[in-house]
Structures are given as structure tokens and as C-alpha cells.
Amino acid sequence: MLIPTTVALLADVVRGDRSRRPPRDDASAAGLRALLEDHFFELLGPQLRVTPLIISSANLRGTGSGRDLGDGTLSHARGMIVSTIFRLLVAQVHVEDPFDDAVTAWRGDRPRDPLLDAVLHLDPDQSARLRADVEAHYRVLLSGLGTIPSSWLPRTSLRVRQLLAGGNAELRDVIDLMVGSNRATVANVALVDITTSPLGAGAERAMRYHALVQTLRSGVVPLRTVAFSSATGEFWALDVDHALLVRAVGDVVDVVARATVTP
């Protein structure tokens, strides 16, 4: 169930109550993987596909609704820029101009990104709208983030891939922020998802998906999965347990089942 988040800062939500952390669980991952493999075999069969079926958090999140610029390219660009700003803030980099600083960092990371090229060639009206929207999301991030200490081992934009069903299915994920270590004797890793839309059912499914993919990747169940909306400043948090991960398996299986239905 969702944990009430009455605190004002994301850093406090991520940390949680240190005195109530459960023991490190490195036994559940194998059973979850086997459960997925069984379902995938039923849905995809034994025949090797030419290309794997790709599942990502976007599939779990759905299209949803919320404040949007009315243009798909601008909306996608906004998400990339806000994600980049979040990375800068976590790294405690001083942000002078959120739009320009984020675009500069984006250009340094992915200079040939077609979406970046589209942003750089927006007409003046589109550029002004995007700048204004980015500024609003930046203010929410700045007021709600808090300080993430380096001792928490923060990693941003962590890309994860997990092949299943003999290569017929591939789980992909990008974790906006991960803190903590899998080597602790108690559950210690927290995952954070930054979204530019208001939180809804899709955000909760994505939170479960992040926890499942991280469990499969590391072999250790994380402590907590968190969502933070830069549209509203709202936090959602879920402590991760076996029931949540089994539910995440069901979410993924539903996506695969819908993808394999013959029109």
C-alpha cells in the first residue's frame, strides 16, 4: 500500500525510518524470475523470435493524462530536460538557467540525439512555451528535492536490461535515482522515479516495475520505491515486499498478454 508522505522533501521520503528496515532479501529474485519465465513460455512459446518483445516502464505507466504542451515532441523534450535538471540537482551542481544548463548537459551526453536537434530548432513561440514549462517544473524540483548526501551512493539515470524467455522478452528500465547499497544486512536500496505528470495508477504500476527489474538485476529486493511529480510536487512511496513484487509480475504479464493478442 502507498505510504503517506507528510514530509516536505524527497530526501526524507527516500531515507524513511532507518529503525524499521527489514532484513536483506536475496532469496526472492530466483522465484520471481522463474514465475516470469513460466508465464512468458505460455504466452510466447518456445520458438525464438526474430526480435525480442520489449517491455519498459512506459508500457506499465500508460498514456495517462495531465498537463501537457499539446505537442508530442515538446512533451518528450520537457521530460528529457526535467530529468537532466534532476541529475544536476542531485549532483549538487549550481543551476543558473534551468533550460540552458540542462540543454548544455544534454548536448554533452548525447550530441546526436534527434530530439535535442528538434529542441534547438524550435520556433520562438514553441521555445518560449517549453522554457516556461521547464522553469515551473524546476521550481518544484528545487523546493521538493532536499540534499542527497554522497554517502547514500546516489546513481542517476541508471539503465537496466534483463533478457527472459531465452531472449524472446527484454525488460528495459531507466531508474532516475537509486541510493543505497545491496551489501547491507538490511534492505537499503531506494529507487526514485521523476515524472512530469500528476501521479496516478500508471505511476504506481511503474513504481512496482522499477522494484521488480532492480530485484532481477541485483538479486536483492530493494527497500522502497518512490515517485515524485514535478507537475504537482506530490510524493508517493511504497515499501517493497514479496506481495508487491508478485503484483509487479502480474503487471508485466498483462502487458505481454496484450501485446501477443492477434488482432
Disulfide bonds with the S-S distance in Angstrom:
none
